[in-house]
């Protein structure tokens, strides 16, 4: 398994590195963020672009979502055919960067877990574990030839306690003793296979010995003679467990119900391995815990069970990468919603400016240029980006390039994607086509309606905020009532 995981992690890392090398000379369409990007980010962005183009070529269809492309064009007006490729290259590049990091971290964790084994091998080939001053738990895998026999947890125990400590430990050990001897049995009322008369309990210093009051059914070594029980019947047996540590000895009696059942050879073999391992662990006089080399005539080889978390790391980072991929689209849609709200807030001011400047004798074209110039001055002074004025600036650039006023206004209304701006554009277009003398009056009415709509929106926003505050206010009321009522009732009781 370790070898397979190593190949998987290396394969992922090599695949991404090959993408980076192949995309080295690829040129990503420049964007506003490129100046702030590091060389590593640019490299992964190129790899993302290569992957986008490869997937599109293999699938013979566009990978770029049309709705995403529309949102991008709305946020950044103007013709830029490479905007979608740049956006997806950045998204996929971030995922590739995260995936490469996950593969490398997983590989490091996998290698590190393989180098921390506590099992050592003596000159004669015996495998052992060095004891420490405190109790340690080591998980071990037993291998019989090329076959894994099973997994066991072994406690590497130290030594000496006071009488008071032993009394307390004995009470705790007595509670765990019943479950410790069960082995493969369901419970003590349904015993049909060998009991594990452990000579040690994990985390406890006692040497355990046993005596059965009915050795015909349960022997002193824990062997259960279930064949002696007739089918459909049960037999009760009392087992005495002697817990000895230093000069102290305690006795616990355990009631066991034996039911008839046979045990397979495989179950017996696994149990014998566990028993031999526990016997080796119980011999605390030796500085080394010697692992059983042969059980039931089968030679065993041991390897420590590794706590490999490399797969979890890879899965976690992969999930994060996928989440980031889709979160990018969600953030893009949030920006679109914020843009629409901002344009709605700016609409009354824009219409009012038109009423003011048209009333002063300026033409529609000059009003647009005047608003665009004022906005550019504010932006250069560090002002906030306003999408409505960005659209006005784009309209002015179209007019400067020779686009007709009616066509430019039509483009302006389409880009804004809002009814009020569409209506505003139609009013101005009708004036340019037919020379509507009532334009100023219509715009004044439109400005009044826009301000009323803005007031209504502000009122609704305030009501929503009040509704959201209702729950915290109720909670505060409950807290205040508790603070007042609890002392009052306490006083009545006195």
KOLTORVO-619482 format. One line per 4 residues: for each residue x, y, z of N, C-alpha, C. Coordinates in steps of 0.05 Angstrom, whole numbers. Layout:
<sites>
X:Y:Z:X:Y:Z:X:Y:Z  ...;
</sites>
This chain:
<sites>
17:-24:0:0:0:0:17:25:0  39:24:16:57:47:17:69:53:-10  77:32:-24:89:36:-50:69:48:-70  44:38:-69:23:49:-87:19:78:-82;
16:86:-56:12:114:-49:36:131:-58  60:120:-55:83:135:-64:82:141:-94  74:121:-110:71:125:-139:49:145:-145  27:144:-130:5:163:-135:13:191:-130;
26:196:-106:35:223:-100:56:234:-119  75:216:-126:95:224:-145:83:229:-172  63:213:-180:50:217:-206:36:243:-208  22:251:-186:8:277:-186:28:299:-188;
49:298:-172:70:319:-172:83:321:-199  91:298:-211:105:298:-237:86:309:-259  61:301:-258:42:311:-278:40:342:-277  38:353:-254:36:382:-251:63:395:-260;
85:383:-253:111:394:-261:114:393:-292  105:371:-304:105:370:-333:88:392:-346  65:397:-334:48:419:-344:63:445:-342  77:450:-319:92:475:-316:114:478:-336;
128:456:-342:149:457:-362:138:462:-390  117:447:-397:105:450:-424:93:478:-428  84:490:-406:71:516:-409:90:539:-404  117:533:-402:136:553:-396:137:576:-416;
135:569:-441:136:590:-462:108:600:-471  88:590:-458:61:599:-464:56:627:-453  42:643:-469:37:670:-460:8:673:-452  4:681:-427:-23:685:-417:-31:714:-423;
-56:718:-433:-65:745:-438:-63:762:-413  -52:786:-417:-47:803:-394:-73:814:-382  -72:817:-356:-96:828:-342:-87:848:-321  -106:858:-306:-100:879:-286:-84:868:-262;
-87:842:-257:-73:830:-234:-45:821:-240  -37:821:-265:-11:809:-272:12:824:-259  10:850:-255:32:865:-244:38:857:-215  17:849:-200:20:842:-172:26:812:-168;
27:797:-190:30:768:-188:60:761:-186  66:740:-171:94:731:-169:100:713:-193  125:706:-196:133:689:-218:121:661:-215  117:652:-190:105:625:-186:76:626:-194;
61:647:-187:33:649:-195:31:650:-225  48:665:-238:47:666:-267:53:639:-280  72:624:-268:78:598:-279:54:579:-277  40:579:-254:17:562:-251:-6:572:-268;
-7:599:-273:-28:609:-290:-24:600:-319  1:598:-327:7:588:-354:-1:558:-356  5:543:-335:-3:515:-334:-33:512:-335  -47:530:-321:-76:529:-322:-87:535:-350;
-74:555:-364:-82:561:-391:-78:538:-410  -55:524:-407:-49:501:-423:-70:479:-419  -78:475:-394:-98:455:-388:-125:463:-399  -132:488:-398:-158:498:-409:-159:492:-439;
-138:500:-453:-137:496:-482:-137:466:-489  -122:450:-474:-121:421:-479:-148:409:-475  -162:416:-454:-189:404:-449:-209:413:-470  -207:438:-478:-225:448:-499:-220:433:-525;
-195:429:-531:-188:415:-556:-196:386:-555  -193:373:-532:-201:345:-529:-231:342:-529  -245:361:-517:-274:359:-516:-288:371:-539  -274:386:-556:-284:399:-579:-308:418:-573;
-306:430:-549:-326:450:-542:-314:469:-522  -327:492:-518:-317:512:-501:-320:504:-472  -297:506:-457:-298:500:-428:-308:524:-412  -305:548:-424:-312:572:-410:-342:576:-410;
-354:579:-387:-383:582:-384:-391:610:-395  -412:610:-411:-421:635:-423:-431:654:-402  -445:644:-381:-455:662:-360:-431:676:-346  -410:660:-341:-386:672:-328:-374:693:-345;
-373:688:-371:-361:707:-390:-378:733:-391  -404:730:-390:-421:754:-390:-417:770:-365  -413:757:-342:-408:771:-317:-381:786:-318  -361:773:-330:-335:786:-333:-337:810:-350;
-351:808:-373:-354:831:-391:-370:853:-378  -388:846:-360:-404:866:-346:-386:882:-326  -369:867:-311:-352:880:-292:-330:897:-305  -320:888:-328:-299:902:-342:-308:907:-371;
-323:928:-375:-334:933:-402:-312:937:-423  -318:929:-447:-298:931:-469:-293:905:-481  -284:904:-505:-280:879:-520:-252:868:-512  -253:845:-500:-228:831:-492:-234:801:-495;
-229:790:-518:-236:761:-523:-221:742:-505  -198:751:-494:-182:733:-478:-189:734:-448  -209:750:-441:-215:753:-413:-224:727:-400  -240:711:-414:-249:686:-403:-226:666:-399;
-208:664:-419:-185:647:-416:-168:654:-393  -164:681:-389:-147:690:-367:-160:683:-340  -186:686:-338:-201:680:-313:-198:651:-306  -204:633:-326:-203:604:-320:-174:595:-316;
-155:607:-330:-127:600:-325:-119:606:-297  -128:629:-286:-122:636:-259:-135:617:-239  -160:609:-244:-174:591:-226:-160:563:-225  -156:552:-249:-144:526:-251:-115:526:-241;
-101:549:-246:-74:551:-236:-72:550:-205  -92:563:-192:-93:561:-163:-98:533:-153  -116:518:-167:-121:491:-160:-97:473:-163  -82:477:-186:-58:461:-191:-37:467:-169;
-34:492:-161:-15:499:-141:-21:485:-114  -47:485:-108:-56:472:-83:-52:442:-85  -58:430:-108:-56:401:-112:-26:393:-110  -8:409:-122:20:402:-120:30:403:-91;
21:424:-77:29:426:-48:18:402:-33  -7:393:-38:-19:370:-25:-3:345:-30  4:341:-56:19:316:-63:46:315:-50  60:338:-49:87:339:-36:85:335:-6;
65:348:7:62:344:35:54:315:42  36:304:26:28:276:30:52:257:27  69:263:8:93:246:4:112:248:27  116:273:38:133:277:61:123:262:85;
96:264:90:84:251:113:87:220:110  83:210:86:85:181:81:113:171:87  133:186:77:161:178:81:169:181:111  159:202:123:166:207:152:154:185:169;
129:176:163:117:155:179:131:129:176  145:125:154:160:100:150:187:100:164  197:124:172:224:126:185:222:127:215  198:126:227:195:129:255:189:103:270;
195:81:258:189:55:270:207:50:294  195:41:316:210:35:341:221:7:341  213:-10:322:223:-37:321:252:-37:311  269:-51:327:297:-54:319:304:-83:316;
326:-89:302:334:-116:297:362:-121:309  364:-142:325:390:-149:337:407:-164:317  433:-168:325:451:-182:307:442:-210:299  428:-223:318:419:-250:312:393:-251:297;
383:-227:289:358:-226:274:333:-223:290  336:-222:317:312:-219:335:303:-190:334  277:-187:331:265:-160:331:256:-152:359  260:-127:367:253:-119:394:246:-89:394;
234:-80:417:226:-52:421:239:-43:447  253:-21:447:266:-10:471:244:1:490  246:-7:515:227:4:535:235:32:542  215:48:550:219:75:560:210:77:589;
212:101:601:205:104:629:175:105:633  160:109:612:131:111:614:118:90:596  92:85:601:78:66:586:73:76:557  80:59:539:76:65:510:58:45:497;
43:54:478:27:36:462:38:35:434  44:11:424:55:8:397:37:-10:382  29:-2:358:13:-19:340:31:-34:321  26:-60:320:44:-78:305:29:-94:284;
41:-98:261:31:-116:241:48:-141:241  35:-165:242:50:-190:241:47:-202:213  70:-209:201:69:-221:175:80:-249:175  65:-268:164:74:-296:162:82:-301:133;
108:-298:128:118:-300:100:109:-275:85  95:-278:63:86:-256:47:57:-248:55  46:-261:75:18:-257:83:17:-242:110  0:-222:111:-5:-207:136:-23:-223:154;
-12:-231:178:-28:-248:196:-48:-232:212  -42:-207:219:-61:-191:234:-47:-166:246  -63:-151:262:-53:-126:274:-58:-128:304  -38:-120:321:-41:-120:350:-31:-94:361;
-42:-86:384:-32:-64:400:-18:-75:425  7:-68:430:22:-78:452:30:-55:470  28:-59:496:36:-38:515:64:-44:525  81:-25:523:109:-27:533:109:-14:561;
109:-31:582:104:-21:609:130:-16:625  130:3:644:151:6:663:142:-6:691  153:2:713:151:-5:739:144:3:767  143:12:789:139:9:818:118:29:828;
100:19:847:78:35:857:76:33:887  62:52:900:57:51:929:31:35:933  26:28:959:2:12:966:-23:27:958  -24:53:963:-48:68:956:-53:69:926;
-31:72:911:-33:72:882:-43:45:872  -33:24:884:-41:-3:875:-70:-8:881  -80:1:904:-108:-2:911:-126:12:890  -119:36:883:-134:51:864:-133:38:836;
-109:29:829:-106:17:802:-121:-10:801  -122:-25:824:-136:-50:823:-166:-47:819  -177:-26:830:-206:-21:826:-211:-15:796  -194:1:784:-197:7:756:-193:-18:738;
-172:-33:746:-166:-57:730:-188:-78:731  -201:-80:754:-223:-99:757:-246:-93:738  -250:-67:732:-272:-60:714:-265:-68:685  -239:-67:678:-231:-73:651:-225:-102:647;
-222:-117:668:-213:-145:666:-233:-162:651  -259:-157:656:-280:-173:642:-279:-170:612  -276:-146:603:-274:-142:574:-247:-151:563  -226:-150:580:-199:-157:570:-197:-187:564;
-212:-204:578:-209:-233:574:-228:-244:553  -245:-227:542:-265:-236:523:-253:-248:498  -233:-235:488:-221:-243:462:-243:-241:440  -249:-263:426:-268:-262:404:-297:-267:413;
-302:-271:439:-329:-276:449:-345:-251:449  -372:-254:447:-390:-231:447:-391:-218:474  -395:-232:495:-394:-223:522:-391:-247:541  -390:-242:567:-385:-264:586:-409:-283:589;
-432:-275:578:-456:-292:579:-458:-310:554  -439:-305:535:-439:-321:510:-410:-327:503  -398:-345:518:-370:-353:514:-369:-380:500  -357:-380:476:-355:-405:461:-328:-409:448;
-310:-390:452:-283:-393:442:-263:-387:464  -238:-390:459:-217:-387:479:-218:-360:492  -216:-359:518:-214:-334:533:-185:-325:534  -181:-300:533:-153:-289:534:-146:-284:563;
-134:-303:576:-125:-299:604:-99:-283:603  -103:-258:599:-80:-240:595:-63:-239:620  -37:-240:617:-19:-238:640:-14:-209:647  -23:-190:630:-20:-162:635:-44:-147:624;
-52:-125:637:-72:-107:627:-58:-82:617  -66:-71:595:-54:-46:585:-56:-24:606  -34:-10:611:-33:13:629:-35:5:659  -34:-21:665:-35:-30:693:-11:-48:699;
0:-47:723:25:-61:730:22:-89:740  -3:-99:741:-8:-125:754:0:-149:737  11:-169:750:14:-195:737:-12:-211:743  -23:-222:722:-49:-235:725:-46:-266:723;
-59:-280:741:-61:-309:739:-90:-317:745  -97:-340:736:-125:-348:736:-129:-376:747  -153:-380:758:-161:-407:767:-190:-411:761  -196:-433:748:-224:-439:741:-235:-459:760;
-260:-454:770:-273:-473:788:-285:-497:774  -284:-496:748:-293:-519:731:-274:-522:708  -252:-536:714:-231:-539:694:-239:-557:670  -262:-571:673:-272:-587:651:-283:-570:629;
-291:-546:636:-302:-528:615:-283:-506:608  -269:-495:628:-250:-473:623:-224:-480:638  -202:-483:623:-177:-490:635:-163:-465:646  -142:-469:660:-127:-446:672:-114:-428:651;
-109:-439:628:-97:-422:607:-118:-408:590  -143:-411:597:-165:-397:582:-178:-414:560  -169:-439:557:-182:-456:537:-210:-463:545  -228:-459:527:-257:-464:532:-264:-490:517;
-274:-509:532:-282:-535:521:-312:-534:515  -319:-519:494:-347:-515:487:-360:-541:478  -344:-560:469:-355:-586:460:-368:-601:482  -361:-595:507:-372:-609:530:-400:-599:537;
-408:-577:525:-435:-567:530:-454:-577:509  -475:-591:516:-495:-601:497:-508:-578:481  -516:-584:456:-529:-564:440:-555:-554:454  -558:-528:453:-582:-516:465:-580:-511:495;
-557:-518:508:-554:-515:536:-531:-496:542  -529:-487:567:-507:-469:576:-496:-480:602  -472:-471:609:-459:-479:635:-446:-453:647  -450:-450:672:-438:-427:687:-413:-435:700;
-392:-419:697:-366:-424:709:-356:-399:723  -344:-403:747:-332:-381:761:-302:-381:757  -291:-358:749:-262:-356:744:-251:-336:765  -230:-345:778:-216:-327:797:-191:-316:783;
-189:-289:785:-165:-276:774:-149:-264:797  -124:-271:798:-106:-261:818:-88:-239:806  -91:-215:817:-76:-192:808:-53:-187:827  -29:-191:818:-6:-189:835:13:-167:825;
22:-151:844:42:-130:837:58:-125:862  84:-127:858:103:-124:881:96:-145:902  88:-136:927:81:-155:949:51:-156:953  36:-144:936:7:-143:940:-7:-163:921;
-29:-174:931:-45:-193:914:-75:-187:918  -89:-185:896:-118:-181:897:-132:-204:882  -157:-209:890:-172:-231:877:-199:-220:867  -204:-226:842:-230:-219:829:-243:-244:819;
-269:-247:824:-284:-270:814:-302:-261:791  -301:-276:769:-315:-270:745:-334:-293:738  -359:-287:734:-379:-308:726:-380:-309:695  -377:-333:685:-376:-338:656:-397:-358:648;
-412:-354:626:-431:-373:616:-420:-384:590  -416:-411:589:-405:-424:566:-427:-435:548  -426:-429:522:-445:-439:503:-430:-455:482  -443:-475:469:-428:-492:450:-422:-477:424;
-397:-480:414:-389:-470:388:-360:-479:382  -355:-483:357:-328:-491:349:-312:-466:339  -286:-468:341:-269:-446:331:-252:-456:308  -249:-439:288:-233:-446:264:-203:-445:270;
-188:-457:252:-159:-458:255:-147:-429:253  -159:-414:236:-149:-386:232:-153:-370:258  -176:-373:270:-181:-358:296:-161:-367:317  -156:-393:318:-137:-403:338:-109:-393:334;
-101:-392:308:-74:-382:302:-71:-353:309  -91:-336:303:-89:-308:310:-89:-304:340  -105:-319:354:-105:-317:383:-78:-325:395  -66:-346:384:-40:-355:395:-19:-333:390;
-20:-319:368:-1:-297:363:-5:-275:384  -30:-268:389:-36:-247:409:-27:-256:437  -31:-281:443:-23:-291:470:7:-291:473  21:-300:452:50:-300:452:61:-271:455;
48:-253:441:57:-225:443:52:-213:470  30:-219:483:24:-209:510:44:-221:530  51:-247:526:70:-259:544:97:-245:542  105:-239:517:130:-225:514:130:-197:526;
107:-184:524:104:-157:535:105:-157:566  95:-179:577:93:-181:607:121:-184:620  140:-193:605:167:-198:617:182:-171:619  177:-156:640:189:-130:643:217:-131:654;
227:-154:661:255:-156:670:275:-152:648  267:-156:623:285:-152:600:282:-124:590  304:-111:584:303:-84:573:291:-83:546  289:-106:533:278:-107:506:252:-124:506;
233:-115:491:208:-130:488:213:-148:463  218:-173:467:225:-191:445:199:-200:432  196:-195:407:172:-203:392:173:-232:385  151:-247:387:151:-275:380:160:-280:351;
179:-298:348:189:-304:321:175:-327:308  162:-344:325:149:-368:314:125:-376:331  102:-379:319:77:-387:332:64:-409:316  57:-431:330:44:-454:317:60:-464:293;
86:-463:295:103:-473:274:106:-454:250  95:-430:252:96:-411:230:115:-388:238  134:-382:221:153:-361:226:140:-334:221  143:-316:240:131:-289:239:152:-268:234;
145:-248:219:161:-224:216:143:-200:224  154:-181:238:138:-159:249:145:-133:235  125:-116:232:129:-88:223:109:-71:238  118:-47:246:101:-29:261:80:-17:244;
55:-17:254:33:-5:239:37:26:238  37:36:214:43:65:210:18:82:211  21:105:223:-1:124:223:2:142:200  -7:132:177:-4:147:152:-28:165:147;
-24:191:147:-45:210:142:-42:224:115  -25:213:98:-20:226:73:-45:227:55  -61:205:56:-85:205:39:-104:227:48  -107:230:75:-125:251:85:-116:279:76;
-90:283:76:-79:309:68:-86:314:38  -81:294:21:-87:297:-7:-117:302:-12  -134:287:2:-163:290:-2:-172:318:8  -161:326:31:-168:352:43:-161:375:24;
-136:375:14:-127:396:-3:-142:395:-30  -149:371:-39:-164:368:-64:-192:380:-61  -204:375:-38:-231:386:-33:-229:417:-32  -208:427:-18:-205:456:-17:-201:468:-44;
-184:454:-61:-180:464:-88:-206:465:-104  -222:443:-102:-248:443:-117:-266:465:-107  -266:469:-80:-283:490:-69:-274:517:-78  -247:522:-79:-237:548:-89:-245:552:-118;
-246:530:-134:-253:533:-162:-281:544:-165  -300:533:-149:-328:542:-152:-333:567:-136  -318:572:-115:-321:597:-100:-314:621:-117  -295:617:-135:-287:640:-152:-311:649:-169;
-327:631:-179:-351:639:-194:-371:652:-176  -374:641:-152:-393:653:-133:-385:682:-126  -359:686:-122:-350:714:-116:-355:732:-140  -351:721:-164:-356:737:-188:-386:745:-189;
-404:727:-183:-433:734:-183:-439:754:-161  -426:752:-139:-430:772:-117:-421:800:-126  -399:801:-141:-391:827:-152:-411:838:-171  -424:820:-187:-445:830:-206:-468:841:-190;
-476:827:-169:-498:837:-152:-491:864:-139  -467:867:-129:-458:892:-118:-458:914:-139  -449:907:-163:-449:927:-185:-477:937:-191  -497:918:-192:-524:926:-198:-535:944:-176;
-530:938:-150:-539:954:-128:-526:982:-130  -500:983:-136:-487:1009:-137:-498:1026:-160  -503:1013:-183:-514:1029:-206:-542:1039:-199  -558:1024:-184:-584:1033:-176:-581:1058:-158;
-562:1057:-140:-558:1080:-122:-548:1104:-136  -532:1101:-158:-521:1124:-172:-540:1135:-193  -561:1120:-200:-579:1129:-221:-592:1156:-216  -604:1161:-192:-617:1187:-187:-597:1210:-191;
-572:1207:-182:-553:1229:-184:-546:1234:-213  -543:1213:-229:-537:1217:-258:-559:1231:-272  -584:1223:-267:-607:1237:-280:-609:1266:-271  -604:1271:-246:-605:1299:-236:-583:1316:-249;
-559:1304:-253:-538:1319:-267:-547:1326:-295  -560:1307:-309:-569:1313:-336:-590:1335:-336  -608:1334:-317:-628:1356:-315:-614:1383:-311  -594:1383:-293:-580:1408:-287:-565:1419:-312;
-549:1401:-325:-532:1410:-347:-548:1416:-372  -569:1400:-377:-586:1406:-401:-601:1432:-397  -610:1437:-372:-623:1462:-366:-604:1486:-369  -578:1481:-366:-558:1502:-370:-551:1506:-399;
-562:1490:-417:-557:1494:-445:-537:1475:-458  -527:1455:-443:-507:1436:-454:-522:1415:-470  -508:1404:-490:-519:1382:-506:-516:1355:-491  -531:1335:-501:-529:1308:-488:-501:1298:-490;
-488:1300:-513:-461:1290:-516:-442:1304:-496  -444:1330:-494:-426:1345:-476:-431:1338:-446  -456:1332:-440:-462:1324:-412:-448:1298:-405  -449:1279:-424:-435:1254:-420:-405:1258:-416;
-393:1275:-433:-364:1280:-431:-358:1294:-405  -375:1312:-396:-371:1327:-371:-372:1307:-347  -391:1289:-347:-393:1270:-325:-369:1251:-324  -360:1242:-348:-337:1225:-350:-312:1238:-340;
-309:1264:-347:-285:1279:-339:-285:1283:-308  -308:1289:-297:-309:1292:-268:-303:1266:-253  -313:1244:-264:-307:1218:-252:-278:1211:-253  -265:1217:-276:-236:1211:-279:-220:1227:-259;
-228:1252:-254:-213:1268:-234:-215:1256:-206  -239:1247:-199:-243:1234:-173:-227:1208:-171  -226:1193:-193:-212:1168:-192:-182:1173:-188  -171:1193:-202:-143:1199:-199:-136:1209:-171;
-156:1220:-158:-152:1230:-131:-156:1208:-110  -161:1183:-120:-164:1161:-101:-193:1154:-96  -212:1163:-112:-240:1158:-108:-247:1129:-114  -271:1121:-105:-281:1094:-108:-290:1089:-137;
-287:1064:-146:-296:1057:-173:-326:1055:-173  -339:1070:-193:-367:1070:-196:-374:1059:-224  -388:1037:-224:-393:1023:-249:-410:1039:-269  -429:1054:-259:-446:1070:-277:-428:1091:-292;
-410:1103:-278:-393:1123:-291:-372:1110:-308  -364:1085:-302:-347:1070:-319:-361:1065:-346  -387:1059:-346:-402:1055:-370:-404:1082:-386  -407:1103:-371:-408:1130:-384:-381:1136:-398;
-359:1129:-384:-333:1133:-396:-329:1116:-421  -339:1092:-421:-337:1075:-445:-354:1086:-468  -378:1097:-461:-395:1110:-481:-380:1133:-494  -367:1149:-477:-352:1172:-488:-329:1163:-506;
-316:1141:-500:-295:1131:-517:-306:1122:-544  -330:1110:-544:-343:1102:-569:-350:1127:-585  -360:1148:-572:-366:1173:-587:-341:1185:-598  -319:1184:-583:-294:1195:-594:-283:1180:-618;
-290:1154:-619:-281:1138:-642:-299:1140:-666  -320:1156:-664:-337:1161:-687:-363:1145:-687  -369:1130:-666:-394:1116:-665:-417:1136:-661  -439:1132:-675:-461:1150:-674:-473:1152:-646;
-485:1174:-640:-497:1178:-613:-518:1157:-606  -535:1151:-626:-557:1132:-621:-545:1104:-616  -526:1096:-632:-513:1070:-629:-499:1068:-602  -484:1089:-595:-470:1089:-569:-489:1087:-546;
-512:1101:-547:-532:1100:-526:-544:1072:-524  -548:1060:-547:-559:1032:-548:-540:1013:-534  -514:1016:-540:-494:999:-527:-493:1004:-497  -496:1029:-490:-495:1037:-461:-518:1023:-446;
-542:1023:-458:-566:1011:-445:-562:981:-442  -551:968:-463:-547:939:-463:-527:931:-441  -505:946:-439:-484:939:-420:-494:943:-391  -510:963:-387:-520:968:-359:-538:946:-349;
-553:934:-367:-570:911:-360:-591:917:-337  -601:942:-337:-621:950:-318:-643:966:-331  -668:963:-321:-690:976:-334:-689:1006:-334  -680:1017:-311:-679:1046:-309:-659:1058:-328;
-636:1046:-331:-616:1056:-350:-626:1052:-379  -640:1030:-384:-651:1026:-411:-672:1047:-417  -689:1054:-398:-709:1075:-402:-695:1102:-406  -674:1107:-391:-659:1132:-393:-646:1134:-421;
-635:1112:-431:-623:1112:-457:-643:1116:-479  -668:1105:-475:-689:1109:-496:-698:1138:-497  -700:1151:-474:-707:1179:-473:-687:1196:-489  -661:1191:-484:-641:1207:-498:-640:1200:-528;
-645:1175:-535:-644:1167:-563:-668:1179:-578  -691:1180:-565:-714:1193:-578:-709:1222:-583  -696:1235:-564:-690:1263:-568:-671:1267:-591  -651:1249:-594:-632:1252:-616:-645:1246:-643;
-664:1227:-644:-677:1219:-669:-698:1239:-678  -716:1247:-658:-739:1263:-666:-738:1291:-656  -717:1297:-640:-716:1324:-629:-738:1330:-609  -742:1313:-590:-763:1316:-571:-758:1341:-553;
-776:1360:-555:-773:1385:-539:-779:1381:-510  -793:1360:-503:-801:1355:-475:-781:1338:-460  -756:1336:-471:-736:1319:-458:-730:1327:-429  -727:1353:-426:-720:1363:-399:-742:1357:-379;
-767:1360:-388:-790:1354:-370:-790:1324:-363  -786:1307:-384:-786:1278:-379:-763:1270:-360  -740:1283:-363:-718:1276:-346:-723:1285:-317  -736:1308:-314:-743:1317:-287:-762:1298:-273;
-782:1288:-289:-800:1268:-278:-785:1242:-271  -766:1234:-289:-750:1210:-284:-733:1213:-259  -722:1237:-255:-705:1242:-231:-722:1240:-205  -747:1251:-206:-764:1249:-182:-771:1220:-176;
-778:1205:-198:-784:1176:-194:-760:1161:-183  -736:1168:-193:-712:1154:-184:-706:1159:-155  -710:1184:-146:-706:1190:-118:-726:1176:-100  -751:1175:-110:-772:1161:-94:-765:1131:-92;
-755:1119:-114:-747:1091:-113:-724:1087:-94  -706:1106:-93:-683:1104:-75:-692:1105:-46  -711:1123:-41:-722:1125:-13:-735:1099:-5  -751:1087:-24:-764:1062:-18:-744:1040:-13;
-723:1039:-29:-702:1018:-25:-688:1022:2  -683:1047:10:-670:1052:36:-689:1044:59  -715:1049:55:-735:1041:76:-736:1011:79  -736:996:56:-736:967:57:-711:956:70;
-688:968:63:-663:959:75:-663:963:105  -675:986:114:-677:990:143:-695:970:157  -717:963:144:-735:943:155:-722:916:157  -707:909:136:-692:883:137:-672:883:159;
-658:905:163:-638:906:184:-652:904:212  -675:917:214:-690:914:239:-699:886:245  -707:872:223:-716:844:227:-692:826:235  -669:831:224:-645:816:232:-637:821:261;
-643:845:270:-636:852:298:-657:841:318  -679:831:308:-701:823:326:-692:800:344  -679:780:332:-670:756:348:-650:764:370  -629:779:363:-611:788:385:-625:804:407;
-644:820:399:-659:836:419:-675:818:437  -688:797:426:-703:778:442:-685:763:462  -661:755:452:-642:742:469:-633:760:492  -628:785:485:-620:804:506:-643:807:527;
-668:808:517:-691:810:536:-692:786:555  -687:762:543:-687:738:560:-665:739:581  -642:748:573:-619:750:592:-626:769:614  -637:792:607:-645:812:627:-665:801:647;
-685:787:636:-706:775:653:-694:754:672  -675:738:662:-662:718:679:-647:732:701  -632:754:694:-616:768:714:-634:780:736  -658:789:728:-676:801:748:-691:780:764;
-701:759:750:-719:740:763:-704:720:781  -681:711:773:-666:691:790:-661:701:818  -649:725:821:-645:735:849:-671:739:864  -692:747:849:-718:751:863:-729:725:874;
-729:704:858:-739:678:868:-721:666:889  -695:671:887:-676:662:908:-683:676:935  -690:701:934:-698:715:958:-723:704:971  -743:695:954:-767:683:964:-761:657:979;
-742:641:968:-735:616:981:-723:621:1008  -707:642:1010:-695:648:1036:-716:656:1057;
</sites>
